[in-house]
Amino acid sequence: MSQDFFAVFGSAVRGLRARLDRVLQSHGLRLGQYQVLRVLWDRDGLTPRELADRLDVEMPTVTRTVQRMVRDGLVQREAHGSDARSVRIRLTPLGNDKKAEVARLFGDEAERALTGFSPEDRAAFVAFLERINTNVRS
């Protein structure tokens, strides 16, 4: 049972990530950039360290992603008010504008992935995933 669970779950996660990355690329984003945007849409002006902590990734990963996002006009670096050694990452108007576009894309992809699931099945599935997330983080 456990091997089946990991095989099927892992395959589904890899498939979803690959699909979402392709869809995002067609709109000028990568999955990692979306993840940074998602955090900044929630709380703009975080430091790279705060971003890395919230995303549970290493600092070099955030640094490279933010560099590409600055180049693409999605975010900008701003001097940190109280720490001269650090910067804050702020959304640009373009980065803010991507929020509605991405929400629509993800809504479409969720519908595609959950085709054939009843509303009750969908709610139960999300609840199961939340329980798994709680279990593995405790």
N, C-alpha and C positions, 0 to 999 in steps of 0.2 A: 504493500500500500504506500509506504513512504517514498519508495523509489518512483512509483507512478505519479505521486503528488508532485515531487520535485521536477520530474521530467515534463509533465504537462504544464505545470505552473511556469517553469523556466521557459518553455517554448512559447507560451502565451505572452509572457513579459517581453521576450526578445522580439517576437513578431509585432507586438504593439509599439515598442520603442522604434523599431525599424520603420514601421508604417508612419508613425508620428514624425520621425526625422525627415522622411521623404516629403510628407505633406508640408511641414514647416519650411523645408528647403525651397519648395516651389513658391514660397512667400518671403524668401530672403532671410530665413532664420535657421539656426540649428537647434537641436534639442537642448543642448547645454545653455545656449543663449536664452531660450525660452525659460529655463529653470531660474536663471538670474533675473530675468524680467519679472517672473511670477513673484519672487521674493520682494523685488523693488516696488512692484505694484501694491504690495501689502504695506511696505515700509520703505519709502525712498530715503536715500542718504546714508546707507549703511557703509561701514568700512569694508575693505576686502576680507579682513579677518571675520567680521560678523557674517558676511555672505558665505564664506567657507564653512563656518560653524552651522549656519542654518541649512545649508545644502548638504552637509556631511561629506565634503570633499576637501582635498588638500589645497593649500594656498596657491601653489603653482598653477593648478587647474583654473582657479578663479582668476588669477593674474592673466593667463593667456586668453581666457574667454572675454574678460573685460577689455583687454587690448583690442581684440577683434571688434567688440561692440562699440568701442570709442571710434575706431576706424570707420565703422558702418553708420555712425551717427545715432546710435540707440541710447548711449549713455555718455556722460562726461565725468571727468574727475574734478573734484573741487577740494580746495584746501580744507583740512580739518580745523575747526575753530579752536580746539584746545590742545591738539597734539600735532606739532609741526612735522613729525615724522610720518604722519598718516594722511590719508585722503578719504573723502567720502565719495561714493559712487551715486550719481544722480541721473535720473531719467531725463532724456531730452523730449521735446514734443513728439518726435518720431517714435521714441520708445514708449511713450504714453499712448500714442495712437494705435500701436500694435495690439493693445489689450482687447478691444472689441473684435478685431480681425481674428485673433487667436481664439477667443471665446467661441466664435462662430465655427471655426475649423474644428476645435475640440468637441463641440456639440455634435457636429456632423460625424466625426470619427467615433464618438461614443455610441451614436445611433447605429452606425455600421457594425461596431464590435458587439453590440447587444441586441442585434436583430434576432427576433424570435423569443426574446425574454419578456415575460409579462412585467408589468410595473411591480408586482409583488416579488418576482424573481430578482429583478434589478435591485430592489431595496435590500433583500436578503443577501444578495451577492456583495453589495457594498458593506453591509454589516459584518459579513464573514471576513472580508479583507481588512476591515478595521480591527477585528479581533486578532487576526493573524499579526497585524502590525503591532498591536499592543503586546502580544505574546512574545514576539521576537525582540522587542525593545526593553522587556523587563528583565 
